[in-house]
């Protein structure tokens, strides 16, 4: 009898230890902080123009009226994805590159709202774009990366299309999967032609959007704004027509009272040297919060632990392996909501 009791006690302790180690502490994830708010605090700008619409220079020169009409169609679609979230996801999936599956799952109107989708034409967006690109000039010095080509693009970068005949062929529009595709979901669903011109929409994995423009396959594309500047500074083949998403990054984790809360904790970040990482580090620098790359917490500093992708950050959060994670929408809400199911 005593042996049975002892054995039962050992098993119970083992189960408790496995539970504590294997499942982590999902209840520790209690809050999310909009990085856009932090950006406003350090720059005075309401949002960072994370993604933009670029147009091949040749198309803009020869068919400016068509380009203006297309931008107007995209602008007209602002808010459509929020009103029709299920249809928006369906539009993204229906236009995925052949042989590729979308990472999109069901999204709510609130999730779409947190993507901060709004079409702002290039001339009106210039100040916010230049403020945003200054971040990358600053980070070029620290990372020794060519992020935007070492300088702000000149005025020719900001497209004001006008004149010209409509193109005589279909126009190819490429965009990365995710929030940026949601920005064009209304256009994909409702504007398959613009001024009588057929539009071929293609949604590609986010890591391949760069090749779509460097190969000149895209007539029009949605790209990160820093990539747009880098392309323009390199060869001027594409110009910015509008900004589309204005900050869709969130920090998910325990209770937060501003960025200073993160000091002394580990923050999981997706993709070292990519846009989320650079924006996050820039904000920390502007707030005079020290950071280090570390897998463990460091007193008084933000410990940045890098992961390959958002999914890896999400799994680490769910397992209680990190205190906070930097994620983009719609993944940020998906992780937060799933942990609180």
GIRAJO-V336910 format. One record per backbone hydrogen bond with DSSP energy under -0.5 kcal/mol. CO is the residue of the C=O (numbers start at 1). NH is the residue of the N-H. If there is no record, write none. Layout:
BEGIN
co->CO nh->NH
co->CO nh->NH
END
This chain:
BEGIN
co->1 nh->5
co->2 nh->6
co->3 nh->7
co->4 nh->8
co->5 nh->9
co->6 nh->10
co->7 nh->11
co->8 nh->12
co->9 nh->13
co->10 nh->14
co->11 nh->15
co->12 nh->16
co->13 nh->17
co->14 nh->18
co->15 nh->19
co->16 nh->20
co->17 nh->21
co->18 nh->22
co->19 nh->23
co->25 nh->28
co->26 nh->29
co->28 nh->30
co->31 nh->253
co->33 nh->35
co->33 nh->251
co->34 nh->37
co->34 nh->38
co->35 nh->39
co->36 nh->40
co->37 nh->41
co->38 nh->42
co->39 nh->43
co->40 nh->44
co->47 nh->49
co->48 nh->50
co->50 nh->225
co->51 nh->244
co->51 nh->245
co->52 nh->54
co->52 nh->223
co->53 nh->241
co->53 nh->242
co->54 nh->221
co->55 nh->239
co->56 nh->60
co->57 nh->61
co->58 nh->62
co->59 nh->63
co->62 nh->165
co->63 nh->67
co->64 nh->68
co->65 nh->69
co->66 nh->70
co->67 nh->71
co->68 nh->72
co->69 nh->73
co->70 nh->74
co->71 nh->75
co->72 nh->76
co->73 nh->77
co->74 nh->77
co->75 nh->78
co->77 nh->80
co->77 nh->81
co->79 nh->83
co->80 nh->84
co->82 nh->85
co->84 nh->88
co->85 nh->89
co->86 nh->90
co->87 nh->91
co->88 nh->92
co->89 nh->93
co->90 nh->94
co->91 nh->95
co->92 nh->95
co->93 nh->96
co->95 nh->203
co->97 nh->100
co->108 nh->112
co->109 nh->113
co->110 nh->114
co->112 nh->115
co->113 nh->116
co->116 nh->118
co->116 nh->246
co->118 nh->120
co->120 nh->243
co->121 nh->124
co->121 nh->125
co->122 nh->126
co->123 nh->126
co->125 nh->129
co->126 nh->130
co->127 nh->131
co->128 nh->132
co->129 nh->133
co->130 nh->134
co->131 nh->135
co->132 nh->135
co->132 nh->136
co->133 nh->137
co->134 nh->138
co->135 nh->139
co->136 nh->140
co->137 nh->141
co->138 nh->142
co->139 nh->143
co->140 nh->144
co->145 nh->147
co->154 nh->157
co->155 nh->158
co->157 nh->159
co->157 nh->240
co->163 nh->64
co->163 nh->65
co->171 nh->173
co->171 nh->200
co->172 nh->174
co->172 nh->219
co->172 nh->220
co->173 nh->202
co->174 nh->222
co->175 nh->204
co->178 nh->181
co->178 nh->182
co->179 nh->183
co->180 nh->184
co->181 nh->184
co->182 nh->185
co->184 nh->188
co->185 nh->189
co->186 nh->190
co->187 nh->191
co->192 nh->199
co->194 nh->197
co->197 nh->194
co->198 nh->171
co->198 nh->200
co->199 nh->201
co->200 nh->173
co->202 nh->175
co->202 nh->204
co->203 nh->97
co->204 nh->177
co->205 nh->208
co->206 nh->209
co->208 nh->212
co->209 nh->213
co->210 nh->213
co->210 nh->214
co->211 nh->215
co->212 nh->217
co->212 nh->218
co->213 nh->216
co->219 nh->56
co->220 nh->174
co->221 nh->54
co->221 nh->223
co->223 nh->52
co->224 nh->228
co->225 nh->229
co->226 nh->230
co->227 nh->231
co->228 nh->232
co->229 nh->233
co->230 nh->234
co->231 nh->235
co->231 nh->236
co->232 nh->236
co->237 nh->57
co->239 nh->55
co->240 nh->159
co->241 nh->122
co->242 nh->53
co->243 nh->120
co->244 nh->118
co->245 nh->50
co->245 nh->51
co->248 nh->329
co->249 nh->35
co->249 nh->36
co->250 nh->252
co->250 nh->327
co->251 nh->33
co->252 nh->325
co->253 nh->30
co->253 nh->31
co->258 nh->257
co->258 nh->261
co->259 nh->262
co->260 nh->263
co->262 nh->265
co->265 nh->303
co->266 nh->268
co->266 nh->323
co->266 nh->324
co->267 nh->305
co->268 nh->326
co->269 nh->271
co->269 nh->307
co->271 nh->274
co->274 nh->278
co->275 nh->279
co->276 nh->280
co->277 nh->281
co->278 nh->282
co->279 nh->283
co->280 nh->284
co->281 nh->285
co->282 nh->286
co->283 nh->287
co->284 nh->289
co->285 nh->288
co->288 nh->290
co->290 nh->302
co->292 nh->294
co->292 nh->304
co->298 nh->264
co->298 nh->301
co->301 nh->264
co->301 nh->298
co->301 nh->303
co->302 nh->292
co->302 nh->304
co->303 nh->267
co->303 nh->305
co->304 nh->294
co->304 nh->306
co->305 nh->269
co->307 nh->271
co->309 nh->313
co->310 nh->314
co->311 nh->315
co->312 nh->316
co->313 nh->317
co->314 nh->318
co->315 nh->319
co->316 nh->321
co->316 nh->322
co->317 nh->320
co->323 nh->254
co->324 nh->268
co->325 nh->252
co->325 nh->327
co->326 nh->270
co->327 nh->250
co->328 nh->331
co->328 nh->332
co->329 nh->179
co->330 nh->334
co->331 nh->335
co->332 nh->336
co->333 nh->337
co->334 nh->338
co->335 nh->339
co->336 nh->340
co->338 nh->341
END
